[in-house]
Each structure stands twice: as structure tokens, then as C-alpha cells.
């Protein structure tokens, strides 16, 4: 394994870690586009390029979301009974999302992820949660919501906070608890999503060495190591940098990512 490539993977983790610490996001959408670029550089088959990027992103979020869940739990911000009502639907949704990711072409998945990145950038730019509108839905509705959140999150390689937080705030859950519960829900989403991507990709004839299903471990482990180190740096910087300016910057990054993915354009060679 080329140590220069491992360094590039680690640099992706640095950016994702700082973003997570600064803005409270999992970094999945920031991870996927550079991952795809590096996979192309390594000559990975185009037919499974985006599946490998999505699966690897989910594998990294398993670790980072667990750390976030612990931090929010210590602050009493996780509503565990509410989270438990989501999990059966999330499990089913992650399975559906993994099956869908395996069935669509890499190019179709690239466009879908790009479109979602554009929505995420707009959400970060506007930073407006819907006002409380109703009481929390019953368990059947939360199960359906879990299916949708799990499926979409698995398809785009994220922890689901972009969907979970607005839903909980709209359902009159205080913002602090909505963010904490959403962060904790990111762990089962990433765990079941990554497991699903491993299973559907198992034995694929085009998989590169050191991949298990659609998770490429050299990239996953390098990104996780850097993310764990640099997330506290991002958290520290929240007290130094104007968060709004940083949010606008990362929103613009997501717009660039979205444009690249949707257009299918190649990133500059490294």
C-alpha cells in the first residue's frame, strides 16, 4: 500500500474531523467525493467506485458517531426511549438502502449522492429548523421514518442527522435533545448500513484487495484515525472562529462536491 495514498486518506479524515467538531456533522458527504477521486487514482473499477466510497464512509461513521453519542449522553441530551423506537425501522431501511446501492449503477449513485450534497449545503447555509408543529408521532410513524432515514443514509453514506434533527424539532423535541438523539441514532445507522454494504458487496469479482464487500479498509482506518484526533481540534476552534463563517465555507464545499458528482467531472490529479 502506497504510504502517500494513506496520507491522502488521513487528510480526508482531518477535514472531516474538524468539520465534525466545528459544526456537529458526521462528515460523510465531505468524505465521499475525495474518496471516489482517490479510488479512481488507484484504478479501482468504475462499476463499483461509488459503492466502495459509500460503504467506506459508513464504516468510518461507526466510530465517529459512537464518540458523538457518548459525548451527548454525558450531557443528558440523548432520549434513549425515543431512539429505541426508531431502530427497528432503521435496521430495515439500512438493508433496503444497501440492496438499492448494490443494484443501481455507480454513476446513478454518484448523481444521487451529489443531489443530496446540494441539499445538505443549502441546509447548512440556511441553518433553519422547522418550527415545532405537532406532538411526537406514534411508534408506527416513527418506524416508517426510520425506514426512510436508514435507506437514504445508507445510499449516501451519512449518519442521517440532516433528516432526523428537523423531524424531531418539527415534532416539538427541544433542539438540544433532537441533536443529541440524532447523533446517537447515527451509530446504528452507520453500523447497519456498513454491515449491509459489506454483505451485498461480498464476493463481488471486481473488489480490490483489502476490501470486505464495499468497505475498503486502508481508507476507512486512515480516515478514522485522523478524524478521532482532529474532531477535538474542531471543537476547540468553535470558541475561536466565527461558526457562521465556517458553516458558509463548508456549504460552499458541499456545493462544489455536488457539482462534481452530478457532472461526473474528474477531480484534479494529486
LODRENSE-341355 format. One record per residue: x, y, z of N, C-alpha, C, O, CB in turn. Coordinates in steps of 0.2 Angstrom, whole numbers, plus 5000, padded with zeros to 4 digits. Each point is the difference from the previous one (the first is absolute). Glycine has a CB too. Layout:
BEGIN
XYZXYZXYZXYZXYZ ...
This chain:
BEGIN
500449945000499650065000500450065000500550015004498649935002 500850114989500450065000499950045006499450025001500549984986 500650025017499950045005499850074999499750045004501249905001 499250094989499750064997499350005000499750055002501349974992 498749925004499350004999499749995007499550035002500649914988 500250035015499850005007500050075003499550025004500949864997 500150164997500050075002499450044998499750045003501649954997 498650004993499450034997499349985004499650045001501049974988 499449935012499449975004499950045007499550025002500649874992 500550115009500050035007499850084999499750025005501249904999 499350114991499950074999499250014999499750055003501449974992 498649935002499350005000499750005007499550045001500549904987 500350025016499749995007500150065004499650025004500749864995 500350164999500150065004499550054998499750035005501549954994 498650034995499550054998499349975003499650055003501049984986 499249915011499449985002500050005008499550025003500449904987 500650075013500150015007499950075003499650015004501149894996 499650154996499950075002499350024999499750045004501549984993 498549964997499350024999499649975005499550035002500749974986 499949945014499649975005500050045007499550015003500749874992 500450135007500150045006499750075000499750035004501349914998 499150094992499850074999499250014999499750045003501449984992 498649935001499350014998499649945003499450014999501050054991 499849895013499649955002499849954995499449975001500350115008 500649924985499849964995500449944999500650005003499050094991 500249855004500449944999500550004995500549965001498649985003 500950104991500550014995500049954994500450004996500350045013 498749924991500049954995500050034993500349974995499049965013 500350124991500050034993500650044998500250004994498650015008 501650015003500750034999500549944998500450014996499350095012 500249844995500449944999499949974993500549994997499549995015 499450024985499949964995500350024993500349964997498650015009 501150094993500250034993500849995000500249974995498850115004 501449945006500749995000500249924999500549984997499750135009 499449854998500149935000499949974993500449974997499250025014 499950044985499949974993500650034996500249964996498550045006 501550064999500650024996500649965001500449984996499150135005 500649875006500649965001499949934997500549974998499850105013 499149904990499949944997500150004992500349954998498950025012 500650084987500250004993500750014999500349964995498650105003 501549975006500750014999500349935001500549984997499550145008 499749844999500349935001499849954995500249945000499850085012 499650004984499749964994499549955002499949954997501250064999 498550015009499549955002499450004995499950054996500349985016 499549924987499550004994499450055001499750015006500649874993 499650154996499450055000499349975002499650045003501150034988 499349875007499349965001499850005008499450005001500849934989 500350075014499950005007500350065004500049995006499949884993 500350184998500450055003499650045006500250005005500450024984 498850005009499650035005499749965005499950025006499850064985 500249865008499849955005500549995005499950005006499449944986 501450065006500549995004500150075005500250005006500449924986 499350145004500050065004499550005005500150035006500450034984 498949935009499450005005500149955005499950025006499450024985 500949905008500149955005500650025005499949995006499749924986 500950115005500650025004499850065004500250015006500649954986 498850095006499850065004499649975006500150035005499950044984 499549895010499649975005500449975005499950005006499249984986 501449985006500549975005500350055004500149985006500149924986 500050155006500450055004499550045005500250015005500650014985 498649985008499550045004499849955006499850035005499850034985 500549885009499949955006500450035006499750005006500149904986 500850115007500450025006499950085002499950015006501049914990 499050124999499950075002499350015003500050045005500849994986 498749945007499450015003499949975007499750025004499849974984 500949955013500049985007500350055005499850015005500349874990 500550155002500350055005499550065001499950025005501249954991 498550054999499550055000499549985005499750045004500650004985 499449905011499549985004500250005007499650025004500049914987 501050055011500250005006500150075003499850015006500849894992 499650154998500150065002499350035002499950045005501149984988 498549975003499350035001499749965006499650035003500350004984 500249915013499749965006500350035007499650015004500349894989 500750125007500350035006499650065002500050025006501149934992 498750094997499750065001499249995001499650055000501350014993 498949885007499349995001499550024994499450015001500850005011 500149994982499750024994499749954996499650014995501150095005 499449845001499749944996499449975004500049985005501149994991 498350035000499449975002500049934998499849984994499650135005 500949855005500049934998499449964999500049964995501050045012 498550014996499349974998499850024994499749954996500050045016 500450074986499850024993500449974995499849984995499850135010 501149894996500449974995499949934999500049974994500850105010 499049895001499849935000499449994995499949954997500550035014 499150074989499549994995500150014993499749984996499650065013 501349994990500250014993500449944997500049984994500150145008 500249845003500549954997499849944996500349994995500350045015 498849944992499749954995499950034993500249964995499349985015 500350124989499950024994500650024996500149994994498950065010 501549975000500750024998500349944997500350004995499850095013 499949854996500349944998499749984993500449984995499749985017 499250044987499749984994500250054994500249984995498849975011 501050124996500250044995500750004997500250004994499050075011 501349915000500749994998500149944995500450004996499950055015 499349904991500049944995499850024993500249984995499649945015 499650124990499750024994500550044996500150004994498849995011 501450064999500550054997500649964997500250024994499450075014 500749864996500549964997499949964994500350004995500149995016 499049984989499749964994500050054994500249984994499249945013 500350144994499950054995500750024997500150014994498850035011 501549985000500750024998500449954995500350014996499750065015 499849864991500449954996499749994993500349984995499949965016 499150084988499749994994500050064995500049984994499249955013 500950134996500150054995500750014998500449975003498750095003 501049974988500750014997500450055005499750045003499949934985 501050025011500450055004499950074998500050055004500949864997 499050104993499850074997499450035003499950065002500749914987 498849985011499450035003500150015007499750055003499749884989 501050035012500150025007500450065001499850045005500249844997 500450144993500450065001499650064999500050055004501049894991 498550065000499550054999499650015007499950065002500149924985 499749965015499650015006500450035006499750045004499749864992 501250085005500450025006500150084998500050045005500649854998 499650134991500150074999499450045001500150055003500749914988 498650015007499450045001499950015008499850055002499749914987 500649995015499950005007500550055003499950045005499749854995 501150114997500550055003499750074998500250055005500749874993 498850104997499750064998499550025006500050065002500349934985 499349975014499550015005500350015007499850055004499449884990 501350035008500450015006500350075000500050035006500249844995 500150154994500350075000499550055001500250055003500749914989 498550045005499550055000499850005008499950055002499749934986 500349965015499849995007500550045004499850035005499649864993 501250095001500650035004500050084999500150045005500549854994 499250134995500150074999499450045003500150055003500449934986 498949995011499450035003500049995007499850055004499649934985 500749965013500149995008499350015003500050035005501249994995 498349964997499350015003499649945001499949964995500150154999 499949875012499649945002499250024999499850065002501249895006 498650014990499350015000499750025007500349965005499649964985 499750125011499750025007499649945002499749964997500350165001 500049875009499649955003499350004997499750055001501049955010 499049944987499450014997499549955003499450014999501250024990 499649915014499649955002500349965005500650015002498949984987 500149975015500349955005500449954996499949994994499250045014 501349934996500449954997499549944997499649985003501450055005 499249954986499549954997500149935004500449995004499750074985 499449905010500049945003500549954997500350024995498549995007 501349935001500549954998499949984993500650004997499449965015 499450034985500049984993500350054995500449984996498649955007 500950134999500250064995500850005001500350024995498650045006 501349945005500750005001500449944997500650014998499250055013 499949884989500349954996500050014993500549994997499049935011 500050114989500150024993500550054999500450004995498449985003 501250075006500650055000500649975000500550024997498850075008 500849865000500649975000500249964994500650004998499249995014 499849984985500149974993500350054995500549984997498649935006 500550144997500250054995500750035001500550014996498350025002 501349995009500750035002500549954999500650014998498850065010 500549864994500549954999500249994993500649994998499049965012 499950054986500149984992500450064997500549984997498449955003 500950135001500350054997500750015003500550024996498450045002 501249945008500750005003500449954997500650024999498950035012 500349894989500449954997500250014993500649994998498949935010 500050114988500250014993500550064999500450004995498449965002 501250085007500550065000500550005005500550044999498650034996 501049885009500649995004500050055006500550035001500149934989 498850065013500050055006499749975006499749945000500350154992 500049955013499749975007499350025001499749995005501450024999 498650034991499350025000499850065004499450015000500549874999 500550165004499850055003499750064996499650035003501349955005 499250024986499750054996499249994999499750055000501449964994 498749935007499349985000499750005007499550025001500749924988 500250035016499749985006499950075005499550005003501149894996 499950155000499950065005499450044998499650025004501749994997 498650014992499450044999499449965001499550035003501150024988 499349885009499449975001499950005008499450015002500849914988 500350085014499950005007499850075003499650015004501249894997 499550154996499950075002499350014997499650045004501650004995 498649944995499350014998499549975004499450025001501049994988 499849935015499649975004500050025008499949965004500249944988 500250165008500050045007500549975005499950015006498950014992 501749944999500649985004500450065001500250034995499749855002 500450145009500450065001500749984995500249955000499350085012 500750034986500649994995500649965003500349964997499350154998 500549915011500649965004499949935000500549964998499750145009 499249884994499949925000499949984993500249944999499250075012 500350034985500049974993500749994997500149954996498850125002 501649975003500750004998500349945003500349964997499850165001 499849875009500349955003499749934998500449954999499850135011 499249914990499749944998500149984992500249954999498950075009 501050034988500249994993500749985000500149954996499150145000 501249945008500749975000500149935002500449964997499950165005 499349865003500049935002499749964995500249945000499750105012 499649984985499749964995500549994994499949954996498950095007 501750004996500549994995500449945000500249974995499850155004 500049855008500449945001499749944997500349974996500250085014 498949944991499649944997499950014993500149954996499450035014 500450084987500050014993500649984997500049964995499250135007 501449945000500649984997500249935001500349974995500150145007 499549865004500149935001499649954995500349964997500050075015 499149984988499649964996500150014993500049964995499150035014 501050084989500150014993500749974998500049984994499350135007 501249905003500749974998499949934999500349974995500350125011 499149874999499949935000499649984993500249954997499850055016 499550044986499649994993500550004994499949964996499050085010 501550014994500450014994500549955000500349984994499550145006 500549855005500449955000499749944998500349964996500350095014 498849934992499649944998499950004993500149954996499450045015 500250074986499850004993500650004995499949984995499050085009 501649964999500650014995500549945001500549994997499450135004 499949835004500449945001500149964994499549984997500150025015 501049984986500249964995499950034993500149974995499549945012 500350164993500050034993500749994996500550015003498650085002 500849894989500749994997500450064998500649994999498849914996 500450165006500450054998500350045007500350054999499049974991 500549955016500350035006500850005000500349964998498650005008 501350104996500850005001500249965006499649995004500450134990 500649875006500349975006499950045006500050065000500949884993 499050035013500050035006499350045001499950045005501349984995 498349964996499350025001499649945002500149944998500050144993 499449935014499549955002499450034998499750055002500949915008 499150014985499450024996500250074998500550014997498749935010 500350114994500150074998500450045005499950074999499149924993 501449995012500450045005500749984998500249955001498950055008 501350064990500749994998500450025007500050065001499849974986 500549935016500250015007500650045000500050045005499649854998 500950124993500550045001499850085000500250045004500549884990 498850095002499750075000499650015006500050055004499949954984 499749955014499550015006500450015006499950045004499349884991 501450045006500450005007500450075000500150035005499949844995 500250154994500450065000499650065001500250045004500549914988 498750055006499550065001499850005007500050055003499649944985 500249955015499850005007500650025005499850045004499449874993 501450075001500550025005500150085000500150035005500549864993 499450144996500050074999499450045003500150055003500649934987 498749995009499450035002500050005008499850065003499649914987 500849985013500050005008500450055003499950035005499949844994 500850144997500550045003499850084999500150045004500849874993 498850104997499950074998499350035002499850065000501049924991 498749975011499350035002500150045006499750055000499849854996 500950085009500150055006500350074998499850055003500349855004 500350104988500350064997499450044997500050065002501149894996 498550024999499450044997499650035006499750054999500349884990 499950035016499650025005500350065004499650045002500049844999 501050124999500450055003499950074996499950055003500949875002 499250074988500050054996499350045000500050064998500949884995 498650025009499450035001500050075004499650045000499849844998 501150125007500050055005500550064997500150055003499749875006 500550074985500450044997499850034994500050064999500949885006 498850024990499850024994499250025000499749975004501249964991 498950115001499350024999499749944996500149994995500150135005 499449845004499749944998499650014993499949964996500050005016 499750104988499650014994500450014994499849974995499450095012 501449974993500550004995500249934997500049994994500450135010 499849845001500249934999499449964997500149974995500750045014 498650004993499449974997499950024993499949954996499650045015 500650074987499950024994500649974995499949984995499650135009 501149894999500649974996499849934999500149984994500750105011 499049885000499949934998499449994996500049954996500550025015 499050074989499450004995500350014993499849964996499450085013 501250004990500350014994500449944997500049984995500150155007 500349845003500349944999499549954997500249964995500750065014 498649974995499549954998499750024993499849954996499950035016 500250084986499750024994500549984994499849974995499650125010 501349924997500549984995500049924999500049974994500750135009 499249865003500049935000499449984995500149954996500550045016 498850044990499449984996500150014993499849964996499550075014 501050034988500150014992500449954997499949984995500050145007 500749865002500449954997499749944999500149964995500850105011 498749924999499749935000499550004995499949954996500350035016 499450074988499450004995500350004993499749974995499550095013 501349984991500350014993500449944998500249994994499850135007 500249845004500549944998500750034999500449964997498649974999 501150135005500750034999500549975004499949985006499650124991 501149895000500649985003500350055005500050064998500249864992 500050065016500450045004500750014998500249964996499050015014 501150084991500750014998500449945003499949985006500050154994 500649854996500549955003500450025005500250065001499849894988 500250015016500450025006500750004998500450015005498749945003 
